[in-house]
Amino acid sequence: MTTPTHRPSSDGPLSGASSVAAPEQIGLGFAEVLTLLAFHGGDSVPATAALLGVDHYANVEDLIAAGASSLVARSYALVDARGELTVEGVVAGIAVALGAAERRMLLTLEGSEWTDRIVLLEAPEVSILLRPRAYGTWWALPQPADVSGAEATLSLVRGHLAEHSAGRVIVERHVEGQGVALTVRRSDDGGWLLGQKVPGSGEPTEYPADDADLLVTLRGVRGDPS
């Protein structure tokens, strides 16, 4: 394998209301995700693999080879004259985000009868949104550069709770030992109800907030510089 060639253009921080058209989402199979993780091999790979639930398979060579074969078959990867595998463009950006993520955010989306999740990976010059689907597959969506991570997270929270007014979103940064998450619900007056969830504790005490308060709180959860 060779290092992916990523051309940073509009594939940067996160989604929502952007004036730049973001690339369409790409469906990736279980083995393909393992292959793209292996492409970069950066220090953040173990933590990212753990967050995606693939850490026990990240070094299984047969699975990585199967993922490489699938990427080539789908024209997401090329094989050069030396037999090395190369990815470019959007897929290379996904590989960079998987291997070099400096911030990993987990959003748990709760409905009345179901729970889903979204993972946001942010690396230098590229960020992606990942959403799990059946049989270990993931939808990957590179994010436009003109929307900040906190604003994109607010957009995702707002979108989920607009569709599921009785639902809740739990936002947490994936950092070893942190263990504190922000809970967000809609209040009856159209504002927000925020709470701090700690592992092992009961339901959090909630307090009201407006959009500005929520955005500031999200920046704090993310660890954005003040």
N, C-alpha and C positions, 0 to 999 in steps of 0.2 A: 504494500500500500504506500501511497505517497501522501504528503500533506495536502489537504484540500485547498483549492484555489478559490478564495472568497473575494468578491469585488464589492466592497461596501457601497451601496447606493441608497435605495430606499428601504433596505432591510435592516432597520435599526430598532430602537425601543418599541413601545407597545401600542396595541390597536385601539379601535374605537373610532372617534370622529377625526379623521385625517384627510387633509387635502391631497395627499399622495395615495394613489391606488396601491393597495398592498397586494402581494402575490397571492394567488389562490392557495388554499390549504392542500397539503400533500399527505396522503395516507401512507404510513410506514408500518411494515410488518415487524413482528417481534425480533426476528434475526437481523432485519435491516437496521433497526435501532442499535443493536449490539455492534454491528459493523461500523456505523457512523460514530459510535462512542470510541471504538478502537482506532479510528482514523486519527484523532487528535492525540489521545493518550495523555492529556494534561492532568495537573494535580487535582482538578475538580471532578474528574471522571468517577471515582468511587462514590462520592457524595451524590452526584447526579444519578448514577446507576441505582443507588439505594432509594432515592426519592421516586424513581420510576418503577421500582420493584424488580429490577433485572440484575441486581448486584451478584446474585449467586450464579449467573450465567455469563457474566461479562468477560470471562477468560476461557470460555469453551470454544476452542478453535473450530470445531465442526459447525457450530452455530454461526460463528463469524463468517466462515467460508460460505455457508448457505445464504447469509444475508448479502454478501458481496455478489454472489451469482444472481440473486434476485434483483439487486440494484442495476447490474449490467443488463439483465433481460428487460428491465423497464426503461432503459436508456437514462437512468439517473447517474450511472457511473460508466467510465470508459476504461479500457485496458490499453496501455501504451505498448510500444515495440518491445520493451523489456519485461512485459507481463505485469507491470505495476498497475494497481487500481487508482484511478483519479476521479474525483468529483469536482464539479464546478458550479458556479452560480448559486441558485437558491439552496440546493442540497448541500453544497459546501458550507453555506452559511449556517444551516442546521447542524452540520458536523462541528463547526466552530463553537456554536452555542452549547452543544452537548459536552464538548471537551474542555471548554474554557470559561464556563459560567462563573461569574463573580458574585452573582446574586441568584438565589433560587427561591421563588415564591410559590406557595401552595394555596389555592383557593378551593375550599370545600363548599359545594353548592347543595343546599338542602331544600328539598321540596316536601310536600305533605306525605309522600309515600316513597321517596327515593332520595339517593345522594349521588352526586357526581363530583368530579374534581377537574381543576385546570392547573397546569404547571406553567409558570413563566420563568424562562431561563434568560439571564442577561449577561452577555459577554461583551468585551470591548467591540464596539462598532456593529454589533448584531444582537438581536433579541428574538426569541421565538415563543409562541404559545403552543402548548401541547395539551391534547385532551385524549384520555384513554377511550378505547372502544373495544369491541368484542375480540376474543381470542388473542389478547396481548398486543393488539394493534394500537397505533396512536395517530391522531390527526396532528400535523405540524403546520403552523402558520407563522411565517416570518412577519415581524412587526415593522410598521413604518417608523422612520427616524424622527418624525416631527411631533410625536406624542410622547410625553414622559411616562415612565413606568407607573408613577402614582396616578396620573390622569387616566391611563389605560385601565388600571385596576379599578378605579372609580367607575369607569364606563362598564366594565364587566359586572361589577356589583349592581349598578343601576339596571343593567339589562336583565339580569337574573331576577331581581326583585320586582321589576315591572311585569314580568311574565308570571311570577309566583309571589304574589303579594304577602302570602302567609309564610313564606320561606325564610331562609337565613343563609348568610354567607360567612364562612370563617376564613380569615386571612392570616397567614403566618409566614414568616421567613424561615426557610429550612437551614437552621444553624444548629450544630450539635450543642446540646445543653440549654438551648434557649427556652423552649417549652411554653411560651406565652403566645396567645393568639388573640386577634381582634374579632369579635362577633358583630355582625351588622344585620339589622332588621329594619323594615319600614314601620314608621309610627303612623297612627291613625290620622295625623294632621299632614301627612305627606313628607315629613322629615325623616330623620334616621334615629334609630336606637342602637347605641354602641355599648359593648361590654368587653371585659378582659377575661379570657378563658385560660385557666391554669390547669395542667394535668392533675387529676385526682380530686379536683374541687367540684362543687355543684354548679348549677347554672349561674352565670355571672350576673352581678348587679348592672343594670343598664342605665344609661343616661342619654338625654336627647342631644341631637346635633343637627346642624345644617350641612349643606354641601361643602362649605369652606372648612368647617370643623372636621368633617370626614376626610377631606383631602389632606389636611395637616396631620391627622392621626395616621392615615395610610403612609405618609412619608416617614413618620416615626417608626412604624412597624417595619417598613422596608429598610430603615437605616440610611435614608437619604441624607446628604450633608445639609446642614441648616443654612 
